[in-house]
């Protein structure tokens, strides 16, 4: 069964639905969940240009994961959160392929609508390139 579940989250509606599925599977298998959140370089540049206070930037990023972490805590699921930097798809792929992950769970759509339209969805890129099984949640 699953011992280590990797949950990719950006705080979007689909990511929260993916969190619900991660909770169900983690509870069934008594698995540990690692939540990964990727700080996109383009978003990071924009944040720095529009916010003079780095505390505000950190707070905004923590808020993206607040509901995901609250759901995991409320369900009493063992988890850890990891913040990655870079382009979301490749960052998630690299992390998943370097870790002993049994299953990756990701929402079918995220917060970055422009990237989905132009380049294809992050979930599609991830599913094609990670070595572990992937559950894409709609």
Secondary structure by P-SEA (a helix, b strand, c coil): cccbbbbbbcccaaaaaaaaaaaaaaaaacbbbbbbbbbcaaaaaaaaaacccaaaaaaaaaaaaaaaaaaaaaacccbbbbbbbccaaaaaaaaaaaccccbbbbbcccccaaaaaccccaaaaaaaccccbbbbcc
